[in-house]
């Protein structure tokens, strides 16, 4: 489900940071990969019933959310990033962060259908945006 987000992020970073791959692009990709690896490890454990919802939420809170927050902070420090590109990249990362936060919140409150619906709605919007970006690039 989320593995594709890393690929989308890599392409987005390459498009908005001019002059090809460099330390800034690599730093952002590394932060995203760190978040996705933690998430994917948690999914694997959850599928084996080795994690409770609360334990899964803790992984999101301690590994995934901080990586996204660090990536957003890094975007603000990239000096050669044009303002419009910074806004695009930052917006993408903030949307992903919001979705992760809603997912964590839903896991912290099992059975709360309203929280679960907010997370699902945010995830749906991310998927729709990715589909639109894919269509636009073809």
C-alpha positions as CSV (number, residue, x, y, z in Angstrom):
1,X,0.0,0.0,0.0
2,X,2.6,2.5,1.0
3,X,5.6,1.1,-0.9
4,X,4.6,3.2,-3.9
5,X,4.9,6.4,-1.9
6,X,8.6,6.1,-1.8
7,X,8.8,5.9,-5.5
8,X,6.5,8.8,-5.9
9,X,8.5,10.8,-3.4
10,X,11.8,10.0,-5.3
11,X,10.3,11.2,-8.6
12,X,8.8,14.3,-6.9
13,X,12.1,15.2,-5.3
14,X,14.0,14.8,-8.6
15,X,11.5,17.1,-10.3
16,X,11.6,19.9,-7.7
17,X,15.3,20.0,-6.7
18,X,17.1,21.2,-9.8
19,X,20.5,20.0,-11.1
20,X,20.0,16.3,-10.5
21,X,20.6,14.0,-7.6
22,X,22.6,15.4,-4.7
23,X,22.9,15.4,-0.9
24,X,19.6,17.1,-0.4
25,X,17.7,14.7,-2.6
26,X,19.4,11.8,-1.0
27,X,18.7,13.1,2.5
28,X,14.9,13.4,1.7
29,X,14.9,10.0,0.1
30,X,16.7,8.5,3.1
31,X,14.2,10.0,5.5
32,X,11.3,8.7,3.5
33,X,12.9,5.2,3.2
34,X,13.4,5.2,7.0
35,X,9.7,5.9,7.5
36,X,8.5,3.3,5.0
37,X,10.9,0.6,6.2
38,X,9.5,1.1,9.8
39,X,6.0,1.0,8.5
40,X,6.5,-2.1,6.3
41,X,8.2,-3.9,9.2
42,X,5.2,-3.1,11.4
43,X,2.8,-4.3,8.7
44,X,4.6,-7.6,8.5
45,X,4.5,-8.1,12.2
46,X,0.8,-7.1,12.4
47,X,-0.1,-9.6,9.6
48,X,1.5,-12.3,11.8
49,X,-0.5,-11.0,14.8
50,X,2.8,-10.0,16.5
51,X,1.7,-6.4,17.1
52,X,-1.3,-4.9,18.8
53,X,-2.9,-1.7,17.4
54,X,-1.3,0.3,20.2
55,X,2.2,-1.2,19.4
56,X,1.7,-0.4,15.7
57,X,0.7,3.2,16.6
58,X,3.8,3.5,18.8
59,X,6.0,2.6,15.8
60,X,4.2,5.2,13.7
61,X,4.7,7.8,16.5
62,X,8.3,7.0,17.2
63,X,9.7,6.2,13.7
64,X,7.4,7.2,10.9
65,X,6.1,10.6,12.0
66,X,9.5,11.9,13.1
67,X,11.0,10.9,9.8
68,X,8.4,12.9,7.9
69,X,8.7,15.9,10.3
70,X,12.5,15.8,9.7
71,X,12.0,15.7,5.9
72,X,9.7,18.7,6.1
73,X,12.3,20.6,8.2
74,X,15.0,19.6,5.7
75,X,13.0,20.9,2.7
76,X,12.9,24.3,4.4
77,X,16.8,24.3,4.6
78,X,17.5,23.5,1.0
79,X,18.8,26.9,-0.2
80,X,18.7,26.2,-4.0
81,X,15.2,25.0,-4.1
82,X,12.9,27.4,-5.9
83,X,10.0,28.7,-3.8
84,X,7.3,27.1,-5.9
85,X,9.1,23.8,-5.9
86,X,9.5,24.0,-2.1
87,X,5.8,24.7,-1.7
88,X,4.9,21.7,-3.9
89,X,7.3,19.3,-2.1
90,X,6.4,20.6,1.3
91,X,2.7,20.3,0.6
92,X,3.1,16.7,-0.5
93,X,5.1,15.8,2.6
94,X,2.6,17.6,4.9
95,X,-0.3,15.7,3.4
96,X,1.5,12.4,3.9
97,X,2.4,13.4,7.5
98,X,-1.3,14.3,8.2
99,X,-2.4,10.9,6.8
100,X,0.2,9.1,9.0
101,X,-1.0,11.1,12.1
102,X,-4.6,10.2,11.4
103,X,-3.7,6.6,11.0
104,X,-1.8,6.7,14.3
105,X,-4.8,8.4,16.0
106,X,-7.2,5.7,14.7
107,X,-4.9,3.0,16.0
108,X,-4.7,4.6,19.4
109,X,-8.5,4.6,19.6
110,X,-9.7,1.2,18.3
111,X,-13.4,1.0,17.6
112,X,-13.7,4.8,17.0
113,X,-15.3,4.8,13.6
114,X,-15.1,8.6,13.2
115,X,-11.3,8.6,13.6
116,X,-11.0,5.6,11.3
117,X,-13.2,7.4,8.6
118,X,-10.9,10.5,8.8
119,X,-7.8,8.4,8.2
120,X,-9.5,6.5,5.3
121,X,-10.6,9.8,3.7
122,X,-7.1,11.2,3.9
123,X,-5.6,8.1,2.5
124,X,-8.1,8.1,-0.4
125,X,-7.2,11.7,-1.2
126,X,-3.5,10.8,-1.3
127,X,-4.2,7.9,-3.7
128,X,-6.4,10.2,-5.9
129,X,-3.6,12.8,-6.0
130,X,-1.0,10.1,-6.9
131,X,-3.3,8.8,-9.7
132,X,-3.7,12.3,-11.0
133,X,0.0,13.0,-10.9
134,X,0.6,9.7,-12.8
135,X,-2.0,10.7,-15.4
136,X,-0.5,14.1,-15.8
137,X,3.0,12.7,-16.4
138,X,1.9,10.3,-19.1
